[in-house]
Amino acid sequence: MEFDKVIISRKSIRSFQNKEIPEEVLNDIMEAARLSPSFQNRQCWQFVVVQNKNIIKDLALRSGMISKVNFFIKDAPVVIIACADPAKSGTMNKQNYYLVDTAIAFQQMMLSAWNYGIGSCWLAAFNEQKVREILNIPPNIRVVALSPFGYPKEKETLYGKTVKMFAQSKKRNDLNKIVCYDKWNL
């Protein structure tokens, strides 16, 4: 797919086919993360790739901030947890770059996946402590985000439609509301 089409067509997917992701494709997705830029090239990110159906179901049932808000991930063939070691990153202008670095890497993974027709959905509404418990993540590592990855179903579920409507996923600001040139004038 042409790169601009990948960016324009990418959307959050919450309904997945019962179809495995080939190992070589999953490796390409992970390679996209490995090649991303980071603060002083410190590469503080780490990823947990979950393919075990029992662990995915456990994450679906117990990882949500509010009840079972992440229940839809149970049908994904892969769930990837984006983690970071803050000690391996840096701070500049009072900003912790482990968050930025990991976000860049995770977004590159999502774009790479979409190029293969594999959908994802960035999740921030998770209970970090529960995710740590389920996956044995040590206390010095931060869980930054998680996402299911899988081939989208042709027909979106009612849950997916409801969340999309609530999140206003298709609504995007016009460029003139987010971009100014030479000096701030927004």
HELIX and SHEET records of a PDB file:
HELIX    1   1 PHE A    3  SER A    9  1                                   7    
HELIX    2   2 GLU A   23  ARG A   34  1                                  12    
HELIX    3   3 PHE A   39  ASN A   41  5                                   3    
HELIX    4   4 LYS A   53  ARG A   62  1                                  10    
HELIX    5   5 PHE A   71  ASP A   75  5                                   5    
HELIX    6   6 PRO A   86  LYS A   88  5                                   3    
HELIX    7   7 TYR A   97  ASN A  115  1                                  19    
HELIX    8   8 GLU A  128  LEU A  135  1                                   8    
HELIX    9   9 LEU A  158  ALA A  167  1                                  10    
HELIX   10  10 LEU A  175  LYS A  177  5                                   3    
SHEET    1   A 4 TRP A  45  VAL A  50  0                                        
SHEET    2   A 4 VAL A  78  ALA A  84 -1                                        
SHEET    3   A 4 ARG A 142  GLY A 150 -1                                        
SHEET    4   A 4 GLY A 119  SER A 120 -1                                        
SHEET    1   B 2 THR A  91  MET A  92  0                                        
SHEET    2   B 2 GLN A  95  ASN A  96 -1                                        
END                                                                             
